[in-house]
Amino acid sequence: MADEVIDDVERCRRAVRSRDARFDGWFVTAVLSTGIYCRPSCPARTPKAENMTFYRSAAAAQRAGFRACKRCSPDASPGSPAWDMRADLAARAMRLIADGAVDREGVGGLAGQLGYSTRQIERLLVVEVGAGPLALARAQRAQTARVLVETTSLVFGEIAFAAGFSSIRQFNDTVRQVFALTPTELRARARATRGPAAPGLLSLRLPFRRPLCPDNLFGHLVATAVPGCEEYRDGAYRRTLRLPNGAGIVALTPRPDHVSCRLSLDDLRDLPTAMARCRRLLDLDADPVAVDDLLRADRSLAALVRRAPGRRVPRTVDESEFAVRAVLGQQVSTAAARTHAARLVARWGTPIEDPAGGLTHLFPSPEQLADLDPAAFALPAARHRCLMGLVAALVAGRLDLGVGADWARARRRLAALPGVGPWTVETIAMRALGDPDAFPVGDLGVRRALDGLGLPGDGSDLAARAGRWRPWRSYAVQYLWATQTHSINQWPPEAPS
């Protein structure tokens, strides 16, 4: 695979010549004369046009024999927005691989989740990104290894196991092949610039494409935080994580050019999954320039976009958790929804220890809620039936809301559940499934914002207006919500009176 992997080679060359950071993560540039690959914004001298070739992923460049640039660290760039904005099979597969599905279940497990044969998935991904699932998982293991080598003082044997390698030799060989450095040299190089690693805590930098407006993103997460499993402390949004091999706690703080991520994990094998879920929670792989350019074209939104560009959609680290919380929040205030969810957490959640803060539980899984006693939980009867119908569908596997879910099928099955209306379906689609074009018609905040802008709040007129915002209606919702004076739009949050 070479230039033909990228449809518009000249556009890629222009991006490299201008060092355009907006294209970081969309593709990598492989330099034939040096044998390295870079992100488009690499500050090194621009290669000659005849020496440049382009790949859709770092895995494809590695598969072709290129090694990562030591200067721009292309494996640490934001992910491609394509896998978040698309609902097709390739995008579902890429989201599952990022979540660690291949390392946990192999290629057969990945194919089984998607309902296709391993041969079909292999062929599709090679066509789409220039590398199959094993090569993509290997590139992710190399990235995990680099993070652990650079940010911890763990011995290399522990790092090899945590990153998913089957042996120390495989770990050493992969690090040398990808980074052209031994693990020892990689660690020494990092300490020369960052200092020694702090024991017991992983301190990471999550990159994003600029601009990023943290107000509605972090403000929403803090304002709706469920006591016990989420909190605001010391300038950071903190929450518990239910991960494949254990529990975790993360603290996230926005910075001008990255998000500071401090992770504590029961099992280091969960690092790549935890990183992927934090990126998904904060919508860090979005392309804000493309979103804002389209929304700004509508004069009714133009001033809102100019005032605070780069709004993201606050998503979730656990799709089932969010669906439960969406049902609890039907037709009640933010405070009431938090109260209901906090009772669930305290009664059915899994206890954890948090020496650094006030987190106490993991949010209960659907299996833990399957026998929820209505007498022990004060909900209206109709809401309780809706909640238990949702939980039963999740436990039985009739409803899949995970990162590899089919968005259209999930919407249909949600809508078929008793008590789940259009608002709940679209809210779950927007924040749990991650559909960038979800639009909760009838949402009170949206209606108030439209009224304030003098726009129609329902009917065919609203449908026509919202049609102008496709395929980014979820982002239009964020700009509309931001017109209201509400705690979901405030970062840092106001101190309690």
C-alpha positions as CSV (number, residue, x, y, z in Angstrom):
1,M,0.0,0.0,0.0
2,A,1.4,3.4,-0.9
3,D,0.0,6.7,-2.2
4,E,-3.1,5.0,-3.5
5,V,-4.2,4.5,0.1
6,I,-5.0,8.2,0.2
7,D,-7.4,9.5,-2.4
8,D,-6.2,13.1,-2.5
9,V,-2.4,13.0,-2.4
10,E,-1.9,16.7,-3.4
11,R,-4.1,17.8,-0.4
12,C,-1.9,15.7,1.9
13,R,1.2,17.3,0.5
14,R,-0.2,20.8,1.0
15,A,-1.1,19.9,4.6
16,V,2.5,18.7,5.2
17,R,4.1,21.8,3.6
18,S,1.9,24.1,5.8
19,R,2.4,21.8,8.9
20,D,-1.4,21.9,9.4
21,A,-2.1,20.3,12.8
22,R,-5.8,19.9,11.8
23,F,-4.8,16.8,9.7
24,D,-2.9,15.1,12.6
25,G,-4.6,11.7,13.0
26,W,-6.2,11.8,9.6
27,F,-3.1,10.4,8.0
28,V,0.7,9.9,8.5
29,T,3.4,10.9,6.1
30,A,6.1,8.2,5.4
31,V,9.4,9.5,4.1
32,L,11.1,7.1,1.7
33,S,14.5,8.6,2.1
34,T,14.7,8.3,5.9
35,G,12.3,5.3,6.5
36,I,10.3,7.2,9.1
37,Y,6.7,8.3,9.4
38,C,5.4,11.6,10.8
39,R,2.3,13.5,11.6
40,P,1.4,16.2,9.1
41,S,2.4,19.0,11.5
42,C,5.9,17.6,12.2
43,P,8.3,20.6,12.6
44,A,11.2,18.8,10.8
45,R,12.2,19.9,7.3
46,T,9.6,19.2,4.7
47,P,10.6,16.2,2.5
48,K,10.7,16.4,-1.3
49,A,7.3,15.5,-2.9
50,E,8.7,12.4,-4.6
51,N,9.9,11.1,-1.2
52,M,6.5,11.4,0.5
53,T,3.9,8.7,0.7
54,F,0.8,8.7,2.8
55,Y,-1.0,6.1,5.0
56,R,-4.3,6.3,6.8
57,S,-2.9,4.9,10.0
58,A,0.3,4.4,11.9
59,A,-0.3,0.7,11.8
60,A,-0.2,0.8,7.9
61,A,3.1,2.7,7.9
62,Q,4.6,0.3,10.4
63,R,3.4,-2.7,8.3
64,A,5.2,-1.1,5.4
65,G,8.5,-1.0,7.4
66,F,8.5,2.6,8.5
67,R,9.4,3.7,12.1
68,A,7.9,6.5,14.1
69,C,9.5,10.0,14.1
70,K,11.2,10.7,17.4
71,R,10.5,14.4,17.1
72,C,6.8,14.6,16.5
73,S,5.6,11.2,18.0
74,P,2.9,10.5,15.4
75,D,1.4,7.7,17.5
76,A,0.5,10.3,20.1
77,S,-1.6,12.5,17.7
78,P,-5.4,12.7,18.1
79,G,-7.3,9.8,16.5
80,S,-9.1,10.1,13.1
81,P,-12.5,11.8,13.4
82,A,-13.8,9.4,10.8
83,W,-14.2,6.5,13.3
84,D,-16.4,8.7,15.5
85,M,-18.5,10.3,12.9
86,R,-19.2,7.2,10.8
87,A,-21.7,4.4,11.6
88,D,-20.4,1.8,9.1
89,L,-18.7,-1.5,9.7
90,A,-15.2,-0.2,9.4
91,A,-15.8,2.6,12.0
92,R,-17.4,0.1,14.4
93,A,-14.4,-2.2,14.1
94,M,-12.0,0.6,14.7
95,R,-13.8,1.8,17.8
96,L,-13.8,-1.8,19.2
97,I,-10.0,-2.2,18.4
98,A,-9.3,1.1,20.2
99,D,-11.3,-0.2,23.2
100,G,-9.0,-3.3,23.3
101,A,-11.3,-5.9,21.8
102,V,-8.5,-7.7,19.8
103,D,-6.2,-8.0,22.8
104,R,-9.0,-9.3,25.0
105,E,-10.8,-11.6,22.6
106,G,-8.7,-11.9,19.5
107,V,-9.7,-11.2,15.9
108,G,-12.4,-13.9,16.2
109,G,-14.0,-12.1,19.1
110,L,-13.9,-8.8,17.2
111,A,-15.6,-10.4,14.2
112,G,-18.1,-12.1,16.4
113,Q,-19.2,-8.8,18.0
114,L,-19.6,-7.3,14.6
115,G,-21.5,-10.4,13.1
116,Y,-19.0,-11.0,10.3
117,S,-16.3,-13.5,9.5
118,T,-12.6,-12.8,10.4
119,R,-11.7,-12.9,6.7
120,Q,-14.3,-10.2,5.9
121,I,-13.1,-7.9,8.8
122,E,-9.5,-8.4,7.7
123,R,-10.2,-7.6,4.1
124,L,-12.3,-4.5,5.0
125,L,-9.7,-3.0,7.3
126,V,-6.8,-3.5,4.9
127,V,-8.8,-1.6,2.3
128,E,-10.0,1.1,4.7
129,V,-6.8,1.8,6.7
130,G,-4.1,-0.3,5.1
131,A,-3.7,-2.7,8.0
132,G,-5.7,-5.6,9.4
133,P,-6.9,-5.9,13.0
134,L,-3.7,-7.6,14.3
135,A,-1.5,-4.9,12.9
136,L,-3.8,-2.2,14.3
137,A,-3.7,-3.9,17.7
138,R,0.1,-4.2,17.6
139,A,0.4,-0.5,16.9
140,Q,-1.8,0.2,19.9
141,R,0.3,-2.1,22.1
142,A,3.4,-0.1,21.0
143,Q,1.7,3.1,21.9
144,T,0.7,1.7,25.3
145,A,4.3,0.5,25.9
146,R,5.7,3.9,25.0
147,V,3.3,5.6,27.5
148,L,4.3,3.2,30.3
149,V,8.0,3.4,29.6
150,E,7.9,7.2,29.6
151,T,5.5,7.9,32.5
152,T,6.2,5.1,35.0
153,S,9.1,3.5,36.8
154,L,7.8,0.0,36.2
155,V,10.3,-2.7,35.2
156,F,10.1,-3.6,31.6
157,G,8.7,-7.1,32.2
158,E,5.7,-5.6,33.9
159,I,5.3,-3.1,31.1
160,A,5.4,-5.8,28.4
161,F,2.6,-7.8,30.2
162,A,0.5,-4.7,30.8
163,A,0.8,-3.5,27.2
164,G,-0.4,-6.9,25.9
165,F,2.9,-8.5,24.6
166,S,3.3,-12.2,25.0
167,S,7.0,-12.0,25.8
168,I,9.8,-9.6,26.8
169,R,11.5,-10.3,23.5
170,Q,8.4,-9.4,21.5
171,F,8.1,-6.2,23.5
172,N,11.8,-5.2,22.9
173,D,11.6,-6.0,19.2
174,T,8.4,-4.0,18.7
175,V,9.7,-1.0,20.6
176,R,12.9,-1.0,18.6
177,Q,11.1,-1.5,15.2
178,V,8.5,1.2,15.9
179,F,10.5,3.9,17.7
180,A,14.1,3.1,16.6
181,L,15.1,3.1,20.3
182,T,15.4,0.4,22.9
183,P,13.0,0.7,25.9
184,T,16.0,1.8,28.1
185,E,16.8,4.6,25.6
186,L,13.1,5.6,25.3
187,R,12.9,6.0,29.1
188,A,16.2,7.9,29.4
189,R,15.0,10.3,26.6
190,A,11.7,10.9,28.4
191,R,13.3,11.6,31.8
192,A,15.7,14.1,30.2
193,T,12.7,16.2,29.3
194,R,10.0,15.3,31.8
195,G,11.9,14.2,35.0
196,P,11.4,11.0,36.9
197,A,8.0,9.3,36.9
198,A,5.8,9.5,40.0
199,P,5.1,6.0,41.5
200,G,1.6,4.6,41.6
201,L,-0.1,7.1,39.2
202,L,-0.1,7.4,35.4
203,S,0.2,11.0,34.3
204,L,-0.7,11.4,30.6
205,R,-1.4,14.1,28.0
206,L,-4.4,13.6,25.9
207,P,-4.0,15.5,22.6
208,F,-6.9,17.2,20.7
209,R,-7.5,19.3,17.6
210,R,-7.9,23.0,18.4
211,P,-10.0,24.8,19.3
212,L,-11.5,23.2,22.3
213,C,-14.1,25.0,24.5
214,P,-14.1,23.3,27.9
215,D,-17.0,25.2,29.3
216,N,-20.0,23.0,28.3
217,L,-17.8,19.9,28.1
218,F,-16.3,19.8,31.6
219,G,-19.1,21.9,33.0
220,H,-21.8,19.4,31.9
221,L,-19.9,16.5,33.4
222,V,-19.4,18.2,36.7
223,A,-23.0,19.6,36.9
224,T,-24.5,16.2,36.3
225,A,-21.9,14.3,38.4
226,V,-23.4,11.4,40.4
227,P,-22.1,11.5,44.0
228,G,-20.0,8.5,44.8
229,C,-18.7,7.8,41.3
230,E,-18.0,11.4,40.0
231,E,-16.7,14.6,41.6
232,Y,-15.0,17.9,41.1
233,R,-11.8,18.2,43.1
234,D,-8.7,20.3,42.9
235,G,-9.5,21.7,39.5
236,A,-10.2,18.3,37.9
237,Y,-13.3,16.3,37.0
238,R,-12.8,12.9,38.6
239,R,-14.7,9.6,38.2
240,T,-14.5,5.9,38.7
241,L,-14.1,3.5,35.7
242,R,-15.3,-0.1,35.3
243,L,-12.7,-1.7,33.1
244,P,-12.3,-5.3,31.7
245,N,-9.7,-6.3,34.3
246,G,-10.6,-4.2,37.3
247,A,-11.5,-0.7,38.5
248,G,-9.9,2.6,37.8
249,I,-10.0,6.3,38.8
250,V,-9.3,9.1,36.5
251,A,-8.8,12.9,37.0
252,L,-9.2,15.1,33.9
253,T,-8.2,18.7,33.6
254,P,-8.3,20.9,30.4
255,R,-5.1,22.6,29.4
256,P,-4.5,24.9,26.4
257,D,-2.9,22.2,24.2
258,H,-3.9,19.0,25.8
259,V,-6.1,17.4,28.6
260,S,-4.2,16.3,31.6
261,C,-5.1,12.8,32.5
262,R,-4.1,11.2,35.8
263,L,-5.0,7.5,36.1
264,S,-5.0,5.0,38.9
265,L,-5.7,1.4,37.7
266,D,-6.1,-1.9,39.5
267,D,-4.6,-3.6,36.4
268,L,-2.3,-1.9,34.0
269,R,-3.6,-4.1,31.1
270,D,-6.6,-1.7,31.2
271,L,-4.5,1.4,30.2
272,P,-5.3,1.4,26.5
273,T,-9.0,0.9,27.2
274,A,-9.0,3.6,29.9
275,M,-7.3,6.0,27.5
276,A,-9.8,5.3,24.7
277,R,-12.8,5.7,27.0
278,C,-11.5,9.0,28.3
279,R,-10.9,10.3,24.8
280,R,-14.4,9.2,23.9
281,L,-15.9,10.8,27.0
282,L,-14.4,14.2,26.1
283,D,-14.9,13.8,22.3
284,L,-11.2,14.5,21.7
285,D,-11.0,13.0,18.3
286,A,-13.6,15.5,16.8
287,D,-12.8,17.8,13.9
288,P,-14.0,21.2,15.4
289,V,-13.0,23.2,12.3
290,A,-15.2,21.1,10.1
291,V,-18.1,21.2,12.6
292,D,-17.9,25.0,13.2
293,D,-17.5,25.9,9.5
294,L,-20.8,24.2,8.8
295,L,-22.7,25.5,11.8
296,R,-21.4,29.1,11.3
297,A,-22.9,29.1,7.8
298,D,-26.3,29.3,9.5
299,R,-26.7,32.9,10.5
300,S,-28.8,32.0,13.5
301,L,-25.8,30.0,15.0
302,A,-22.9,32.1,13.6
303,A,-22.6,34.4,16.6
304,L,-22.7,31.5,19.0
305,V,-19.9,29.7,17.2
306,R,-17.8,32.8,17.0
307,R,-18.2,33.5,20.7
308,A,-16.9,30.1,21.8
309,P,-15.7,27.8,19.0
310,G,-14.7,24.2,19.5
311,R,-17.6,22.9,21.6
312,R,-17.5,19.1,22.1
313,V,-20.3,16.7,22.9
314,P,-19.9,15.4,26.5
315,R,-20.2,11.6,26.1
316,T,-19.6,8.7,28.5
317,V,-17.2,6.0,29.6
318,D,-19.9,3.5,30.1
319,E,-22.8,3.3,27.6
320,S,-25.1,1.2,29.8
321,E,-24.5,3.5,32.7
322,F,-25.6,6.5,30.6
323,A,-28.7,4.8,29.3
324,V,-29.8,4.1,32.9
325,R,-29.1,7.7,33.9
326,A,-31.0,9.0,30.9
327,V,-34.1,7.0,32.0
328,L,-33.7,8.2,35.5
329,G,-33.6,11.8,34.2
330,Q,-36.8,11.6,32.2
331,Q,-39.0,14.6,33.0
332,V,-37.1,15.6,36.1
333,S,-34.5,18.3,37.0
334,T,-30.8,17.7,36.9
335,A,-30.7,17.7,40.7
336,A,-33.4,15.1,40.9
337,A,-31.7,12.9,38.3
338,R,-28.5,13.1,40.3
339,T,-30.3,12.2,43.5
340,H,-31.9,9.1,41.9
341,A,-28.6,7.9,40.4
342,A,-26.8,8.5,43.7
343,R,-29.2,6.2,45.5
344,L,-28.6,3.5,42.9
345,V,-24.8,3.9,43.3
346,A,-24.9,3.8,47.1
347,R,-27.2,0.7,47.2
348,W,-26.1,-1.4,44.3
349,G,-22.7,0.0,43.2
350,T,-19.4,-1.8,43.8
351,P,-17.4,-0.2,46.6
352,I,-13.9,1.1,45.8
353,E,-11.1,2.9,47.7
354,D,-10.1,6.4,46.7
355,P,-7.2,7.7,49.0
356,A,-6.9,10.9,46.9
357,G,-10.6,12.0,47.0
358,G,-14.2,11.2,47.8
359,L,-15.1,8.6,45.2
360,T,-16.7,5.5,46.8
361,H,-18.3,3.3,44.1
362,L,-18.4,2.1,40.6
363,F,-21.8,2.7,38.9
364,P,-23.8,-0.5,39.1
365,S,-23.7,-2.7,36.0
366,P,-27.0,-3.9,34.4
367,E,-26.5,-7.3,36.0
368,Q,-26.3,-5.7,39.4
369,L,-29.6,-3.9,38.7
370,A,-31.4,-6.9,37.3
371,D,-33.1,-7.7,40.7
372,L,-33.8,-4.1,41.7
373,D,-36.6,-4.0,44.2
374,P,-39.2,-1.3,43.4
375,A,-40.0,-0.9,47.1
376,A,-36.4,0.0,47.8
377,F,-36.2,2.7,45.2
378,A,-38.5,5.6,45.1
379,L,-39.5,5.9,41.4
380,P,-42.9,6.3,39.8
381,A,-44.3,2.9,38.6
382,A,-44.0,3.8,34.9
383,R,-40.4,5.0,35.3
384,H,-39.5,1.8,37.2
385,R,-41.0,-0.4,34.4
386,C,-39.1,1.6,31.8
387,L,-35.8,1.2,33.8
388,M,-36.3,-2.5,34.3
389,G,-37.2,-3.0,30.7
390,L,-34.0,-1.3,29.7
391,V,-31.9,-3.3,32.2
392,A,-33.4,-6.6,31.1
393,A,-32.7,-5.8,27.4
394,L,-29.1,-5.0,28.2
395,V,-28.5,-8.1,30.4
396,A,-30.1,-10.4,27.7
397,G,-28.0,-8.9,24.9
398,R,-31.1,-7.7,23.0
399,L,-29.8,-4.1,23.2
400,D,-26.2,-3.3,22.4
401,L,-25.0,0.2,23.1
402,G,-21.3,-0.5,23.1
403,V,-18.6,1.2,21.0
404,G,-19.2,-1.3,18.2
405,A,-22.9,-1.0,18.2
406,D,-25.0,-0.6,15.1
407,W,-26.5,2.9,15.7
408,A,-29.7,2.3,13.6
409,R,-30.4,-1.0,15.2
410,A,-29.8,0.4,18.7
411,R,-32.2,3.3,18.1
412,R,-35.0,0.8,16.9
413,R,-34.6,-1.4,19.9
414,L,-34.5,1.5,22.3
415,A,-37.7,2.9,20.8
416,A,-39.4,-0.5,21.2
417,L,-38.9,-0.5,25.0
418,P,-41.9,0.6,27.0
419,G,-41.6,4.2,28.3
420,V,-38.6,5.1,26.1
421,G,-39.6,8.1,23.9
422,P,-37.9,10.1,21.2
423,W,-36.1,12.4,23.7
424,T,-34.5,9.4,25.5
425,V,-33.6,7.6,22.3
426,E,-31.8,10.7,20.8
427,T,-30.1,11.6,24.1
428,I,-28.7,8.1,24.4
429,A,-27.7,8.2,20.7
430,M,-25.9,11.5,21.2
431,R,-24.0,10.8,24.4
432,A,-23.7,7.0,24.6
433,L,-23.6,5.8,21.0
434,G,-21.7,8.9,20.0
435,D,-23.8,9.7,16.9
436,P,-22.7,13.3,15.8
437,D,-26.1,13.8,14.1
438,A,-28.4,13.0,17.0
439,F,-31.0,15.6,17.7
440,P,-33.3,15.4,20.8
441,V,-36.4,17.1,19.4
442,G,-38.5,18.4,22.3
443,D,-35.6,18.9,24.7
444,L,-36.5,21.8,27.0
445,G,-33.1,23.4,26.8
446,V,-33.1,23.3,23.0
447,R,-36.7,24.7,22.8
448,R,-35.8,27.6,25.2
449,A,-32.7,28.4,23.1
450,L,-34.6,28.3,19.8
451,D,-37.2,30.6,21.3
452,G,-34.6,33.0,22.4
453,L,-33.1,33.1,18.9
454,G,-36.6,33.6,17.4
455,L,-36.5,30.2,15.7
456,P,-39.3,27.6,15.5
457,G,-39.2,25.1,18.3
458,D,-41.2,22.3,16.8
459,G,-42.9,21.0,13.7
460,S,-41.7,20.9,10.1
461,D,-40.1,24.4,10.4
462,L,-37.7,23.0,13.1
463,A,-37.0,19.9,11.0
464,A,-36.1,22.1,8.1
465,R,-33.9,24.4,10.2
466,A,-32.1,21.5,11.9
467,G,-31.6,19.9,8.5
468,R,-29.0,22.6,7.7
469,W,-26.9,21.4,10.7
470,R,-26.5,17.8,9.4
471,P,-24.4,15.8,10.0
472,W,-23.4,17.8,13.1
473,R,-26.7,18.3,14.9
474,S,-25.3,16.9,18.2
475,Y,-22.9,19.8,18.1
476,A,-25.6,22.3,17.3
477,V,-27.4,21.1,20.4
478,Q,-24.3,22.0,22.5
479,Y,-24.3,25.6,21.1
480,L,-28.0,25.9,21.7
481,W,-27.7,24.7,25.3
482,A,-24.8,27.2,25.9
483,T,-27.3,30.1,25.4
484,Q,-28.8,29.2,28.8
485,T,-27.5,30.4,32.2
486,H,-27.0,26.9,33.7
487,S,-24.3,25.1,35.6
488,I,-23.8,22.7,32.7
489,N,-22.1,25.6,30.9
490,Q,-19.7,26.7,33.6
491,W,-16.1,25.7,33.9
492,P,-14.6,26.0,36.4
493,P,-17.8,25.4,38.4
494,E,-19.0,28.0,40.8
495,A,-18.1,27.4,44.4
496,P,-21.1,26.2,46.5
497,S,-22.7,29.0,48.5
